[in-house]
Amino acid sequence: MSNVNKIALYHLPIFALFTTLEELLLRITVKTLVYFPYSAAMSDDGHKLEGDSTHPECEVNEIDSVDSEEDDEYPESDGEEDGEYPESDDEEGVGSNTFEERPVYSPESLQRRISCFILTQNVTPHIVKNKDFRDMMTSQFPSLTLDHETTMKHCLTLFEESKTEVRRFLNSMGRLVCLSVDVLTRYSQIDVGPDFICLSASFIDNEWKLRKWILRFKKYSNGDFDQFVVKALDDWNLNDDKVYTLTSRKVDASGDYIQSTKSKLEGKNRLPYDSHIFSVRCCAEMFGLMAEDAFGEISDIIRMIEELNWSKSECMWHLTNSKLKNALELEALGEFNSELVTKNYSVPSAEQWEKVRIVYKLVELVHDVAKKIFEVKNSTANLFLYNFPQLRTSLVLEASSPDAFTLKLAKKMLKRFDKYIKKNYLVLAIASVMDPRCKMQFIEDVSAKLEGIDGLPQASAVLETVRSIYEHNEAVKVNEETVKSDLDLYLEDPVLPREEKFNVLKWWESEGVLKYPNTSEVAREVLAIPMSVASSFNAYYYLENRPPPDVSITTSGSQVMNAVVCCRSWRPEKRLSAFEIKFLFHSAGVNIF
């Protein structure tokens, strides 16, 4: 079934229930108006936090006639591609819900809902400037006066309300947060746009779902990395002893910046204790640099290939390697041997094609491991060291090749890889200990495989760090009568079989938290540590090529830009894709894009 048909089937019940797109828009915004009914308004034990209140727009007396009974009959998609879509029981189909049956909304309520729609859905913040959109809304709601400035003020008001809920949740959830800082740059064919800096907080929530919430997004001036982090945390007013780790790219933050940031956070009592694992370097950056090391050795040949294939430079390193693969396949078929080609283009020699083959092979070794780490639903910290030995063993083998070019390049890539492992080994190792397939047995095994890296912490140092985290965790209640802690029990129990599709978060949620309640709190914090500032396919961008959000967001003003970027990260499961949004409006005959 095509994507269009799947989307159409999924949304048919909505169109069957509502006669106008305005009502559909209201339904979408009602469902996303309160960002945190499942989390920020709830304590860890599932009860509402004292003093909590919901927005008035979500009170039953206003939305009941639109959004109560239908919610049970037409549940929201849970993201599973099982091919099942809800069907409408409305025999009369579209138009059965008459104009007179629609509830009455106040202009203030409509303004807030439209603002919420902008904050949470994949639409431009400038949508209110669109005449078609304004006409669409005011035609059904004559009392509504839409203007961009007022709508943006409502957006900022909603953002501050939601920010208060997020702050309460982060401060009350009883665990630390792991920070990451990312710098993004917009490039165009004409010039280079401004840099943007983004501070995110990662954690595992009460349902054992990995969350990454953006706390601050702004234009970036080089040199204020430490001030940006400290000021953002001051603005959020997080509790003392709340920050666990900080993940960054070396290109964005030197060691001096990291040390300065740590010292300032310690001075403000943001760190729980003097942790040796505060600074975490980005794995995606390291993989990208390894690929660039390889491509740099054949940069002239790559330019020849781009001319032969009429292709442009790629912004992701795995796509560059895919291009090399395609060129090698065409070369094997003799596509570049014709007189027409050799007369008009520079064609690589046999020796140069051999270098391309070597580079492709070595970079693909990196890509094979990157896929297992980044192209997964939850890129938890335990996946990294678990998959690293595979890559290192291959690079060590290539570094002993009799071919001089292979040996030189493999050693260069291996040196960069070993440096990353050495710098981040403690974080990588303790995360592996929290994987029931690994525990300390894996650490002892992997130490032997990494024996060529000088200065790696011993297994005893890893265990000491794990115990230190366990003892400092506020969830641990010391019982002098207990002979063994549940950490001891966890480490002594047999490891699980090494299954590739194993989900560590599901295991801790279903089994680990019952058997080892205190250790599960350690696992919840350690597994949430982001080993990369980017995940999924964003991890493949070259260092200078990862773009910020759409230009319609970055040109909406600093405050609105920050509000939109933050809000969309706080409740992503409530957000329709840009394609779905366009489809919904287009299906109603309204072109606002």
C-alpha positions in Angstrom: 0.0 0.0 0.0 1.4 3.4 -0.9 2.2 6.0 1.8 -0.5 8.3 0.5 -3.2 5.6 0.8 -2.0 4.6 4.3 -2.2 8.2 5.4 -5.6 8.6 3.8 -7.0 5.5 5.5 -5.6 6.5 8.8 -7.3 9.9 8.7 -10.6 8.9 7.0 -12.4 8.6 10.4 -11.4 12.1 11.3 -12.8 13.5 8.1 -16.0 11.4 8.6 -16.5 13.0 12.0 -15.8 16.6 11.1 -17.3 18.6 8.3 -14.7 21.3 8.1 -10.9 21.5 8.2 -11.2 24.1 11.0 -12.7 21.4 13.3 -9.9 19.0 12.3 -7.4 21.7 13.2 -9.0 22.1 16.5 -9.0 18.4 17.1 -5.3 18.2 16.4 -4.5 21.2 18.7 -6.7 19.8 21.5 -4.8 16.6 21.5 -1.5 18.5 21.8 -2.5 21.4 23.9 -1.3 20.1 27.2 2.2 18.8 26.5 2.8 16.7 29.6 -0.3 15.1 30.9 1.6 11.8 31.1 4.7 13.1 32.7 5.2 16.6 33.9 1.8 16.7 35.6 2.5 13.3 37.2 4.9 12.3 40.0 7.0 9.2 39.8 4.3 7.2 41.5 1.8 8.2 38.9 -0.1 10.7 41.0 -0.7 14.3 40.1 1.8 16.7 41.6 0.5 18.9 44.3 -0.8 22.2 42.9 -0.9 21.0 39.4 -3.6 22.3 37.0 -4.4 21.8 33.4 -5.0 24.5 30.8 -8.6 25.8 30.7 -8.9 24.9 27.1 -8.8 21.2 28.0 -11.7 21.3 30.5 -14.5 18.9 29.7 -17.2 21.5 29.3 -15.4 23.1 26.3 -14.1 20.2 24.3 -16.4 17.4 25.3 -18.6 17.5 22.2 -15.5 17.3 20.0 -13.0 15.1 21.6 -14.4 12.8 24.3 -16.3 9.8 23.0 -14.5 9.8 19.7 -11.1 9.4 21.4 -12.0 5.9 22.5 -13.5 4.9 19.2 -10.6 6.3 17.1 -7.4 6.0 19.0 -4.2 7.7 18.0 -1.6 5.9 16.1 1.1 4.4 18.3 3.6 4.4 15.5 3.4 0.6 14.8 3.3 -0.2 11.2 1.0 -3.1 11.6 -1.3 -2.2 8.7 -4.3 -1.8 10.9 -6.2 1.5 10.8 -9.4 2.5 12.6 -12.6 2.5 10.6 -15.4 4.9 11.0 -18.8 3.6 12.1 -20.5 6.7 10.8 -23.0 5.4 8.2 -23.6 8.8 6.7 -19.9 9.5 6.2 -18.5 13.0 5.7 -20.9 15.7 6.6 -22.8 13.7 9.2 -21.7 16.2 12.0 -23.6 19.3 11.0 -22.5 22.9 11.4 -25.1 23.5 14.1 -23.7 20.7 16.2 -20.2 22.3 16.5 -19.3 23.7 19.9 -18.7 27.4 20.3 -15.1 28.6 21.0 -14.0 31.9 22.4 -11.5 33.9 20.3 -9.0 33.6 23.2 -9.4 29.8 23.2 -8.9 29.7 19.4 -5.8 31.9 19.6 -4.2 29.6 22.1 -5.1 26.5 20.1 -3.6 27.9 16.9 -0.5 28.9 18.9 -0.3 25.4 20.2 -0.7 24.0 16.7 2.3 26.1 15.7 4.4 25.0 18.7 3.8 21.3 18.4 3.2 20.5 14.7 5.4 20.6 11.6 4.1 24.0 10.3 5.9 27.3 9.8 5.6 29.8 12.7 4.7 32.3 9.9 1.5 30.4 9.0 -0.7 33.2 10.4 0.8 35.5 7.8 -0.7 33.2 5.1 -3.9 34.8 3.7 -5.5 31.4 2.8 -5.0 30.2 6.4 -6.5 33.4 7.9 -9.4 33.2 5.5 -10.0 29.6 6.3 -10.2 30.3 10.0 -12.2 33.5 10.0 -14.7 32.2 7.5 -15.9 29.7 10.1 -15.1 31.8 13.2 -16.0 35.4 12.3 -15.2 36.7 15.8 -11.6 35.5 15.4 -9.0 38.2 14.5 -5.7 36.7 13.5 -2.5 38.6 13.4 1.1 37.4 13.5 2.3 39.4 16.5 -0.6 38.4 18.8 -0.2 34.7 17.8 3.5 34.8 18.6 2.8 36.3 22.0 0.4 33.4 22.7 3.1 31.0 21.6 5.6 32.5 24.1 2.9 32.4 26.9 2.2 28.7 26.2 5.9 28.0 26.0 6.5 29.5 29.5 3.6 27.5 30.9 4.9 24.3 29.5 8.5 25.1 30.5 7.2 25.4 34.1 5.8 21.9 33.8 9.0 20.5 32.3 11.1 22.1 35.1 8.8 20.6 37.7 9.1 17.2 36.1 12.9 17.3 35.7 13.4 18.4 39.3 10.9 15.9 40.8 11.8 12.8 38.8 14.4 11.7 41.3 17.3 11.1 38.9 20.1 13.0 37.2 20.0 14.4 33.7 22.6 13.9 31.0 23.3 17.0 28.9 24.5 17.3 25.4 25.5 20.4 23.4 25.4 20.6 19.6 26.4 23.3 17.2 24.6 23.5 13.8 25.4 25.5 10.7 23.2 26.3 7.7 24.9 26.2 4.4 23.6 27.3 1.0 25.1 27.6 -2.5 25.6 31.3 -1.9 27.0 31.6 1.6 27.3 30.1 5.1 24.5 30.9 7.5 24.9 31.6 11.3 25.7 28.9 13.8 23.1 27.7 16.2 23.8 26.0 19.6 21.5 23.6 21.2 21.4 22.3 24.8 19.5 19.0 25.4 18.7 16.9 28.4 18.6 13.1 28.1 17.0 10.8 30.6 15.0 7.6 30.8 11.4 8.2 32.0 9.2 6.2 34.3 8.1 4.0 31.4 11.7 3.3 30.5 11.5 5.4 27.3 14.6 7.3 26.3 13.9 11.0 26.1 15.9 13.9 24.7 14.4 17.2 25.5 15.8 20.5 24.2 16.3 23.1 26.9 17.8 26.0 24.9 18.3 26.8 21.3 19.9 30.1 20.1 22.3 31.7 17.7 25.9 30.9 18.7 28.9 33.1 19.0 32.1 31.2 19.1 33.8 31.4 22.5 30.9 31.3 24.9 30.3 27.6 25.2 30.7 27.4 28.9 28.6 30.6 29.5 25.9 29.2 27.3 25.6 26.0 29.3 25.7 27.7 32.7 23.3 30.5 31.8 20.8 28.0 30.3 20.8 25.9 33.4 20.5 29.0 35.6 17.5 30.0 33.5 15.9 26.6 34.0 16.6 26.7 37.8 17.2 23.0 38.0 17.8 21.6 41.5 21.3 21.2 42.9 23.3 18.0 42.1 21.2 17.5 39.0 23.7 17.3 36.1 25.4 14.0 35.4 27.4 14.2 32.1 28.0 16.6 29.3 28.4 15.3 25.7 30.0 17.5 23.1 32.0 17.5 19.9 35.7 18.4 20.2 35.3 20.8 17.3 32.8 22.8 19.3 34.3 22.6 22.8 38.0 22.2 23.6 39.2 20.6 26.8 39.6 24.0 28.4 36.0 24.9 27.7 34.8 21.6 29.2 36.9 22.1 32.3 35.6 25.7 32.6 32.1 24.4 32.3 32.6 21.7 34.9 34.2 24.2 37.3 31.3 26.6 37.0 28.7 23.9 37.5 30.6 22.7 40.6 30.6 26.2 41.9 26.8 26.3 41.5 26.4 22.8 43.1 25.0 21.4 39.8 27.1 18.3 39.9 26.4 15.5 42.5 30.0 14.6 43.0 33.4 14.9 41.4 32.8 12.5 38.6 35.5 11.2 36.3 32.8 10.7 33.6 31.5 14.3 33.3 32.9 14.9 29.9 31.8 12.6 27.0 33.0 13.1 23.5 30.7 12.5 20.5 31.0 9.2 18.8 29.4 10.5 15.6 32.2 13.1 15.3 34.8 10.4 15.7 33.3 8.2 13.0 33.0 11.2 10.6 36.6 12.1 11.2 37.7 8.5 10.4 35.8 8.7 7.2 37.2 12.1 6.3 40.7 10.7 7.0 40.1 8.1 4.4 38.4 10.3 1.8 41.2 12.9 2.2 43.7 10.4 0.9 41.8 10.2 -2.5 40.2 13.6 -2.7 41.4 14.2 -6.3 40.1 10.9 -7.4 36.7 11.6 -5.8 36.5 14.8 -7.8 37.1 12.8 -11.0 34.4 10.3 -10.0 31.9 13.2 -9.3 32.6 14.6 -12.8 32.2 11.1 -14.4 28.9 10.5 -12.7 27.6 14.1 -13.0 27.2 14.2 -9.2 27.8 16.7 -6.5 29.6 16.4 -3.2 27.5 14.6 -0.5 26.8 16.1 2.9 26.9 12.7 4.7 29.9 10.5 4.7 28.0 7.2 4.3 26.6 8.6 1.1 30.0 9.5 -0.2 31.1 5.9 0.4 27.9 4.7 -1.4 28.9 6.8 -4.3 32.3 5.2 -4.4 30.7 1.8 -4.4 28.5 2.7 -7.3 31.5 4.0 -9.2 33.5 0.8 -8.6 30.6 -1.2 -9.9 30.4 0.9 -13.1 34.1 0.7 -13.5 33.9 -3.1 -13.3 31.4 -3.1 -16.1 33.7 -1.0 -18.3 31.4 2.0 -18.3 34.4 4.4 -18.1 36.5 2.8 -20.8 34.8 4.1 -24.0 36.7 6.6 -26.2 34.0 9.2 -25.7 34.5 9.1 -21.9 38.3 9.0 -21.9 38.4 11.8 -24.5 36.2 14.2 -22.5 36.9 13.3 -18.9 39.8 12.5 -16.5 39.4 8.8 -15.7 41.1 7.3 -12.7 44.0 4.9 -13.5 44.0 1.3 -12.4 46.2 2.2 -9.5 43.8 5.0 -8.5 40.8 2.6 -8.8 42.6 0.3 -6.4 42.9 3.1 -3.9 39.2 3.8 -4.2 38.5 0.1 -3.4 40.7 0.2 -0.3 39.1 3.4 1.0 35.6 2.1 0.3 36.4 -1.1 2.2 37.8 0.7 5.3 35.0 3.2 5.5 32.4 0.5 5.1 33.9 -1.2 8.2 33.1 2.0 10.1 29.6 2.2 8.5 28.8 -1.4 9.5 29.3 -0.6 13.2 27.7 2.8 12.9 24.5 1.2 11.6 24.3 -1.0 14.7 24.7 2.0 17.0 22.7 4.8 15.3 20.1 3.1 13.1 18.2 1.7 16.0 15.1 2.9 17.9 17.0 3.6 21.1 20.7 4.4 20.8 21.5 3.7 24.4 25.0 3.9 25.8 25.5 0.1 26.2 25.5 -0.4 22.4 28.9 1.4 21.8 31.6 -0.7 23.5 29.5 -3.8 22.7 30.1 -3.2 19.0 33.5 -1.5 19.0 35.7 -4.6 19.2 34.3 -5.7 15.8 35.7 -2.5 14.2 39.0 -2.5 16.0 39.8 -6.1 15.2 39.2 -5.4 11.5 41.3 -2.2 11.6 44.2 -4.0 13.4 44.1 -6.7 10.7 44.2 -4.1 7.9 47.0 -2.2 9.6 49.2 -5.2 9.1 48.5 -5.4 5.4 51.5 -5.7 3.0 50.0 -3.0 0.9 51.6 0.3 1.9 48.5 2.4 1.2 46.2 0.1 3.1 48.6 0.0 6.0 49.1 3.7 6.2 45.3 4.5 6.1 44.3 1.8 8.5 46.8 2.9 11.1 45.6 6.5 10.8 42.0 5.4 11.3 43.0 3.0 14.1 44.9 5.8 16.0 41.8 8.0 16.0 39.6 5.2 17.1 41.9 4.1 19.9 42.2 7.7 21.1 38.4 8.0 21.4 38.1 4.7 23.2 40.8 5.7 25.7 39.1 9.1 26.4 35.6 7.7 26.9 36.4 4.2 28.2 34.9 4.6 31.7 31.6 5.8 30.3 31.5 3.1 27.7 32.4 0.4 30.2 30.0 1.2 33.0 27.2 1.4 30.4 28.2 -2.1 29.2 28.1 -3.3 32.8 24.4 -2.3 32.9 23.7 -4.5 29.9 22.7 -7.9 31.3 24.3 -9.6 28.3 27.7 -8.1 29.4 28.2 -7.2 33.0 31.8 -7.4 34.3 32.5 -10.6 32.3 32.3 -8.6 29.1 34.6 -5.9 30.5 37.3 -8.5 31.3 36.9 -10.0 27.8 37.0 -6.7 26.0 40.1 -5.5 28.0 42.0 -8.4 26.3 40.8 -7.3 22.9 41.8 -3.7 23.5 45.2 -4.5 25.1 46.9 -2.5 22.4 45.5 0.7 23.8 47.9 2.1 26.5 46.4 3.5 29.7 43.0 2.0 29.6 41.4 1.7 33.1 41.6 -1.8 34.5 38.4 -3.9 35.1 38.8 -3.2 38.8 38.6 0.6 38.1 35.4 0.1 36.1 33.8 -1.9 39.0 34.9 0.7 41.5 33.2 3.4 39.4 30.0 1.4 39.1 30.0 0.9 42.9 30.6 4.6 43.5 27.7 5.5 41.3 25.5 2.9 43.1 26.4 4.3 46.5 25.8 7.9 45.5 22.4 7.2 43.9 19.7 8.8 46.1 17.4 5.8 45.5 19.7 3.4 47.3 18.7 2.8 50.9 21.5 1.3 52.9 20.5 -1.7 55.0 23.2 -2.9 57.3 21.4 -6.2 57.8 21.6 -7.0 54.1 24.6 -9.3 53.4 24.7 -8.4 49.7 23.4 -5.4 47.8 21.3 -6.0 44.7 24.2 -4.7 42.7 26.2 -7.7 43.9 23.3 -10.0 43.1 23.0 -8.5 39.6 26.7 -8.9 38.9 26.8 -12.5 40.2 23.8 -13.7 38.3 24.6 -15.3 34.9 24.8 -13.0 31.8 22.1 -13.3 29.2 22.8 -14.8 25.7 24.0 -12.2 23.2 21.0 -11.5 21.1 21.4 -8.8 18.5 17.8 -7.6 18.8 17.9 -7.4 22.5 16.2 -4.3 24.0 18.0 -3.3 27.2 15.3 -0.8 28.3 12.5 -3.4 28.0 14.5 -5.9 30.0 15.1 -3.5 32.8 11.5 -2.4 32.8 10.1 -5.9 32.8 12.6 -7.9 34.8 15.5 -5.9 36.1 13.5 -3.3 38.2 11.9 -6.2 40.1 15.0 -8.2 40.8 17.4 -5.3 41.3 15.5 -2.2 42.2 18.4 -0.1 43.3 20.7 -1.2 40.5 17.9 -0.4 38.0 18.1 3.3 39.1 21.8 3.3 38.3 21.0 1.6 34.9 18.4 4.2 34.2 20.9 7.0 34.6 23.9 5.4 32.9 22.1 4.1 29.9 20.7 7.5 29.2 24.1 9.1 28.7 24.3 10.3 25.1 27.4 9.0 23.4 26.7 11.2 20.5 25.1 14.6 20.0 23.2 13.2 17.0 21.6 9.9 16.4 19.8 8.1 13.5 20.9 9.4 10.1 21.8 12.8 11.5 24.9 11.1 12.9 26.3 10.7 9.4 26.7 14.3 8.5 30.1 15.7 8.0 31.2 18.0 10.9 30.4 21.2 9.0 27.3 20.1 7.2 24.6 19.3 9.8 21.8 21.8 9.3 19.7 23.5 11.9 15.9 23.4 11.8 14.0 24.8 8.8 14.7 28.4 7.9 11.1 29.4 8.6 11.9 28.6 12.3 15.3 30.2 12.5 13.9 33.4 11.0 11.0 33.7 13.4 12.9 35.6 16.1 15.1 34.3 18.8 12.4 33.8 21.4 9.9 32.1 19.1 12.6 30.0 17.5 13.7 28.7 21.0 10.0 28.1 22.0 9.2 26.1 18.8 12.4 23.9 18.9 12.0 23.1 22.6 8.3 22.4 22.5 8.6 20.0 19.5 11.2 18.0 21.4 9.2 17.7 24.6 6.3 15.7 23.1 7.4 14.3 19.7 4.9 11.5 19.6 2.1 14.0 19.4 3.5 15.6 16.2 2.3 14.7 12.8 4.9 14.6 10.0 5.2 17.5 7.6 3.8 15.2 4.9 0.7 14.3 7.0 0.1 18.0 7.7 0.3 18.9 4.0 -1.9 16.0 3.1 -4.6 17.0 5.6 -4.8 20.5 4.4 -4.6 19.5 0.7 -7.4 16.9 1.2 -9.7 19.7 2.3 -8.8 21.8 -0.7 -6.7 24.4 1.2 -3.3 25.2 -0.1 -1.3 27.0 2.7 2.2 25.6 1.9 
